[in-house]
Amino acid sequence: MRKCPLCNGIGSDLTFPYKTIWKGREFNYIKCNRCGTTFVDPIPDETDFADMYAKENYHDVYTGDVDMESYRHSIEKMMMYYKDGKSLLDFGCGVGNFLKTAKQMGFLCHGVEYDPKVIAHAQKNAGVPVYSFNELKSSGLKYDIIHLGDVLEHIPEPKGLMKELSKLLTNDGIFFIEGPLQNNASLVYWVASSFKTIKRKLKLDIPANDAPTHLFMTNKMAQKLFFTDTLGYKCLHYEIYETGWPYLSKGNINKSLGALGKHLIAILAIIISKMEIYNNKILGNRFFGLFQP
């Protein structure tokens, strides 16, 4: 069994969401006995990654409904530390919507992606250079800001990646990182995991058949400690918030009582989360962080 990708702790038992069966192979979700992170075992291989992240299988499916305003809001928060005109690399830029927003706000932008079709699409969409990672590493380019938005959870060895990316930062450069906290305290998480556990105990649970794109699912403290303790970065800013994902639906809440119920749970989760005092915030399913090596 592999070790935890965030703290190198030992995996223990199967835990929520337990397993998925994809392309005839079983991928289990294991809980770290040190930090509480859930991680996928075994890791998908290179052929799996090429299939999972092909444009038609991933970006065309999951990036159609884009909230450009959320990108602008995140960049505005980041600008408390770095103003416009700075060079910015969006690692894992997808189809280029974040790059487009950052460029409009005055940043000198480049992107990195995995699939050649996605690289071509992002470059055309954002109007900035987009590279493969190998091309970028051999270019000698450095950046004031490296952004990773919903990227780390897709990486088999996040510690190794962050060390490689550190070499691409200028002397006073920062990492601007956003992503999910799928194991963190949240009304949506409590409801989803409880129902799944009950189904499992009653032997009514059916494994998912989704690709294991999220290779780990973590919580507020484990994610922060990965940056500050495992990597030794200085934390400039770290906060969590709630979006109601994946229960917050758009346009389909009238299709069934189940969908309506999930939608209402998501709204309630957001309301409860906003009632917390910022500095002591516990509830939330996403994080925003600024870190400096």
Secondary structure, 3 states (H helix, E strand, C coil): CCCCCCCCCCEEEEEEEEEEEECCEEEEEEEECCCCCEEEECCCCHHHHHHHCCCCCCHHHHCCCCCHHHHHHHHHHHCCCCCCCCEEEEECCCCCHHHHHHHHCCCEEEEECCCHHHHHHHHHHHCCCEECHHHHHCCCCCEEEEEEECCHHHCCCHHHHHHHHHCCEEEEEEEEEEEECCCCCCHHHHHHHHHHHHHHHCCCCCCECCCCCCCEECCHHHHHHHHHHHCCCEEEEEEEECCCCCCCCCCCCCCCHHHHHHHHHHHHHHHHHHCCCHHHCCCCCEEEEEEEC
